[in-house]
Amino acid sequence: MNFIYINSDSFRRDNLGCYGNKHIHTPNIDRFAERSLIFDRAYTASFPTVPNRRDVMTGKYTFTYTDWAPLSPQEVVVQELLGKVGYTSYMVLDTPHIVANGFNYDRGFSAWKWIRGQEGDRYKTDPIHVKFPCSVSKLRGGERTTGQYLRNVHDRKSEADYFAPMTMADACDWLDRNHIRDRFFLYVDTFDPHEPWDPPKKYLDMYDPNYDGEEVIYPLYAPSAFLSDPEMAHIKALYAGEVTMVDAWVGKLFDKIEELGLLDNTLVIFTADHGFYFGEHGVVGKFGQIYDEMNHIPLIMHMPGVKPGRRAQFVQPCDYLPTILELAGVDCPEHVQGKSLVDIIINDGKPVRDCAVSSWAVIHPPATATPVALSPSNWEQYCRKLKPSTVVFDEWTLVTSAGDMFSELYNNAADPHHTRNVIKEHLGVANKLHARYIGLLESLGTEEKYIAPRRKLV
């Protein structure tokens, strides 16, 4: 059994036709889904980008003991476990955060390639002056991040020079040269459709061809009022254009997999780490509470010999490692907290858990008060201190923070997008679910000093 894992950062589940979208063009991923298993209740766990990769590689709920941090030498990772039994592994990525500045998530791969220049990657120093597509005051990171990005992509000549295309093209090239190996693990990680959003014009024209205002390609993470209605509509179009570009080039990778006959002996996974808010809950970005638009992720798997279909069981990123190890015939380390999905994949078997938890790291002191005035400039800083957790059950979703800040309860059937907090009407339910959340933290070995600020339901 070979393994190909494809992650697309910030790819919202509801942007795919196989998950009900009627507006955004994703024909290649949808076609792949028609031949695969579609998981309807996959949820991110440790949030956001770097913690998610740590969950995937370690098979653990790492939000219970670490945050956005380098991969520590003590962590046992899937690529090393596969390497011990003869797998050749390769990682190609344009997501900078897991390899830049000594973050070391390349550890254990037989080889790896970093496609340079995404987001604020310190890649190029010229041109010295760049033209911003909007007021810098509307941009997250301003000159530091968006300015750096504009330098990095200044000499781009064609669609093939964009990051997702370069990453998928490299994955295809690697498969051409290595598919005859006895066993391999290919890890593909593209940062698109994460901001900054600047898709080729042909993709943007599918969604907002006549716009002539400012292009806020990397908006502040803030209450959405700082954007006009046309600007909000346009950032959605920019994002949709990136989604369709990703789909086009992931489709080339799917075609290569099929061309080389790998669908007969390879588990292929397509997924994302989290979503993004486009005005839902009154905000833009991905800070603050973790609602359905953020934690409910796409997960599509093609397993040789398994008929296409849907799976309704709860799945989380820490489950990928034990699943891969079981299919590779490798014993799973005892410290792994995820559960193998092999029985679910092959037999539509029993659920491996009865809820899914998505959380910022719980290791920091909680916020204890709301600033007198929240503005776009200080909103993200405040939200960084909240560190809330979201626990999704069959009927209910509980959103809770540390300290005495807030708790929220939503009915999943009546309110799937979490817009009406009903905790006052169902306080007894909320208390029971909160007790289960605390029990889950305890079962994962979370230190009491991190649990203590969360034991009270507000």
N, C-alpha and C positions, 0 to 999 in steps of 0.2 A: 504494500500500500504506500503510495506517495501522498504528499500533502501540499496543497497550495492555499495559502491564507491571504486574502485581499482585504485591506482596510481602507476605507475612504473617510477622511476626517470630516466631521460635522454634516454628514449626509443624512438628512432627515428622512425617516421612514415613510412619511406621508407624501414624499416626492416621487415615489415609485408607483407605476401602474399596478404592479402585483399587490400593492397595499392600498389600492383604491384611488390613486390619483388619476384625474382625467385631463389635466392641463399641461403637465410638464412631460416632455418627450424623453423616455428612457427605454427605447425598444430593445436594446441589447441585454440589459439586466433583466427586463421582463421576460425576454425569450429564454434566458438562462433559468429564470425562476419556473417557467413552464415545464422544465425538464428536471426540476430539483425539488427539494423540500423547503417550504416556506414556514418559518417559525413566527407565529403570531404574537407570542408573549416573550420576546427577548428584551431584556432590560440591561442597560449599563449598570455597573456596580461602583467601582471607585472612579471618581470624577475629578477633573476632566481628562485631557489628552494623555499626559505622561502616566498618571495613575492607572488609566485604562490599559495601557500597554504592559504595565507591571502585572496587573491581574491576568492578562492573557498569557504572558510568558511564565508566570509562577504558579498559576492555578489557585491563587489565594485572593481573599478580600483584603487588599493591602491598605484600604482607607483606615483600617483599625489600628495601624501602627506606623504609617508613614504618609508623606504628602507628595507633592511634585518634587521629586528628588532623583539623584543618580541611582542607577542599579547597584546595590551594595554587593560586595564580593560574597556575602553569605547566601544570597538568593540562589536557589537551584532553578534553572530555566529550561524550557522545553527543548530549545535547540541543543543544549548540552546533553540532555538525556537521550535525545535521538542520535546525537553524534557518537555516543558510547556504544551503540549497537549498529554502527556502520552507515548511518544516514549522512549524505552530503547536504549541507544547508546553505542557503543563500538569502540574504536580505537586500532588497533594493528599496530605497525610500527617498522621498523628497520632504518628509516631515522632519524638520530640523531638531526639534526639542529633545528627542530621545538619544541623539548622538552628539550634539553640539556641547561644548563646554564641559567635557568629561562625563556626560551622562551614561555612556557605556552600555546602552542596550544592544549594541552590536556584539557583545560578549557571547562567545559560544558558537557563532555562525562560522561555517567553513570559510566563507568570504562574504563581503558586503560592499555595496556601493551607495554613496550619498549623492543624490542629485542636488547640487548646491543652489541657494538663492531664494528659497521660500521665505515669506513673511519678513522678519527683521534679521535674517541671517547676515552676519558681518562678512559679506562676500566681495562686494565691490565698493570702491571709494569715488567713482566717477560715473556719470558726469557730476560735477560739483553742485550745479544748480539743476533741480528737477522741477517740472511743472506739476503742481498738484491739481487733481480734477475737481476739487471743491475746497471750501474753507477748511484750513488745517484744524480749526477749533471743533469741527465735527468728527475728526478722525481719532480713533483710539491709537495712542502712541505717537500721533502727529508725525513730526519730522523724524523722530527716532526710529519708528517702525515702518510707516508707510513711505517715508522718504528713502529709507534703506532699500525697501522693496522696489521702488521705482528705479533706483540705480541698478539693482540686480537684473531687472528685465529690460533695461533701456535698449539693448541691441538685439532683442528678439525679432526674428524675421518672419516666421511662419508658425502655424499651429503646432507643428512638430517641436517647436522650441518651448512650448508651455510645459509646466511641470508634470501634470498628470500624463500627458502624452510621452514625455521623456521617460518617466518611470515605467509605464506600461510597455513601451518599446524595448527598454532594457530587460524587462522580465521576459518578453517574447524572445529576445536574442539569447538570453541565458537558457531558456527551454530548448531552443534550437540546438545548442551545444551540449546540453546536459541531460536531455530527456531519456537517453539510453542508459543512464546510471541505474543500478539495481534499486536504489531507494534514495529519494530526495525529499527535502522540505524547502519550499519556496515561500518566503514571507515578503509580501508586497504592501507598501504603506505609502499612500499618497495623501498629501495635506488638503488637496482640493476635495470638496468645494468650500473649505475654510476660507475666510477672508485673508488677504484682500481679494476682491472679486473684480476681475478684468477679463472676462471670456472673449474669445474671438468674436468679431462683429456678427458673423453669421449665426452664432448661437444667441446672442443678445437680441438680434432682430426677430427671433421667434417669439419674443415675449414683450418687448417695449420698443418698437422700431422708431418711433417718432419723438422720443423724449429729447429735450434740449436744455435741461437744467443741470445743476451740479450733480456729479456722480460721487456719492459717498461710498467709496469702495471698501472702507474699513471703519464702520461707524463706531462711535462711542458705545460702550456697554452702559446703558443708562435708560431712564424712563424715556419712552419713545416720542414725547412731545417736541423734542429738539428737531425732529424731521417733519417736513411738510408732507401732506398726503401724496403729492407726486413723487417726492423723494423716497417715501416708504414703498410706494409701488415700484419704483425703479430699483431699489436694492433687492426686492424680491425677484425682479427680472434678472438682475445681475447674477444672483445666486442660482436661479433656474438655468441661466445660460451655462454656468459652471457645472451644474448637475448634468446637463445634456452633453457637455464636453467630456466629463468623466465617463458617462455612459458610453460614448463613442469609442473611447480608448480602452476602457475595460472590455468592451465588446471585441476589440482586436485581440486582447489576451484570451478571452473565451474562445475565439476562433482558432488561435494558435494551439490551445489545449486540445481542441477537437481535432484539428489537422494532424497533430502528432499522435493521436490515438490514446491520449492520456485519460479520457473519461472512463475507460474500462478499469483503471487501476489506481485512481487518484481521488481522494476526498478534496473537493474544492469548496472553499468557504468565501462568501462575500458578506461583509458586514461594515458597521461604522462604530465609532466610539460614543457619539452623542449627537444631539441636534443643535438648534439655534432658535432664538425667539425673534420673530419679525412683528413685534407689536402685541403678540399674545401676552396676556397678563400685564399689559401696559409697558412692556420693556423691549429693548433691543439688546441682543447679545446672549451671553450664557453665564450670568452670575445671578446669585440669589437662590430662590427656591427651585427645586428640580421637579418640573411638571412633565406631563406626557410628551409634549413636543421635544423635550430634552432627553428623557431617559429611555423612551420606548424606541428601540433601535431596529433597523433592518437586520435580518439574519437569514441567509439563503445558503443551503448546502446541497451540493451534488454528491451523492454517495453511489458508487458503482453497484448495480444490481438492485437498487431500491427504487420503487415506483414513485413518481412525483406525487406530491400531496402537501398537506398542511399539518403542522403540529401545534397544539394548543398549550403545551406544558410550559411552565416558567423555565427560562434559560438565562444564564448570566455568563459574562466573559471568562470567569474562572473555570467554567466547565469545558472550555476548548482543550486545555492541556490534558486532563484525564481521558477525554474522548480520543484524542490523537494517540496517546500512549497505549490505550487498550487496543486500538486498531493496528498499532505497530507491534503489538505483542510485548510491550515493555511494562514492568511492574510500576505502579504509581507510588511515589513516595508518600509516607504516612502523613506528612505535614500538609499535603494538598487539601484544600477546602472545597474545591469544585467537585462536581459529580459527573461521571461519564454519561454521555448522551447516547451511547451505542444502542441500548435497548429501545430508547425513544426513536432513534433514527431508523432502525431496522424493523422494529415490531410495533411502533407507536405505543411503546410500553408505558409503565406507570411513571407519574411525575417524580422528579428527584428532589423537589422542594415544594412548599405550599405558599411561598411568597417570594418577592424579589426586592432587594434593598439597593438603592442608589444613594451615594453619599459623598459629600466632600470629606476630606480627612477629619477625623474626630480628635486629633491629637493636640489641637490648639485651644487656648483659653477662649471662652465664648464672648461675644459681644454682650454687653449688659444694658445698653441704652441706645436709643435711636438719636442721631444728631438732630439738633433743633431744626435745621433746614437741609434737606437733601437736594442736590443739584446734579446735573450731568457730570460735573467735575469731581464730586466726591461720592457719587452713588456706588461706583464699582469698589472703591476702597472700603466703604461700609459693608457691602455685600460679602467681601472677602472674609469679614469677621463673623458672619452668621453661621457658616458651615452647616447648613441643614442636611437632614437625611430624609429620604422618601421611601416608604415601604408600600409596595403594591400587593394587595391580596386579591382573592377572587372577586369579592364584592366591593371592597373599600380600598382607598389610598390614603395613607397617613403621611403628612408632611410635618416634621418636627425639628426644632433647633435645640442647641445647648442653651443653658441658662434660662432666663425667664422671658424669652423674646416672643415666641409664638408656637402654636400647634394648629394644624388644619386637617380637616377630614372631608373626603369627597366620595360620592357614590359613583362607582365606575360605570354602571349601566346608564344611569340617568344623566351623568355629567362626565363623559369620558375625557374632556379636555380641562377638567379641574378649574371650573370658573365659579362655583358656588360652595363656599365653605359651610358645612353643616355640622360642625363639631358641637355647637351648643344644643342642637336638637338630638344628637346621638352621643352624648358624653360617655355613656356607659360602654358603647362600642369602642370609642376612641381609647378609653382606659385599657380595655382588654387588648386592643391591637398594640398599644404602646408597651404593655407588659411583654408582649411577644417580641417586639423590637429589642427591648432591653435583654430579653433572654437570648436573642440571636447574637447580640454583641458579646454576651458572656460566653456563649458556645464557641465563638470564634477566638476566644482567648484574649479579648480586649482588656487592657489594664483598667483596673477600677478607677484610677485617677481620671481616665478619659470617659468612663461611663457615668461617673458621679454627677457631672453637670447636666446629664441628659435624663436622669431618673425621674425628673418631675415633668408631668404633662401640663403645659400651660393652658 
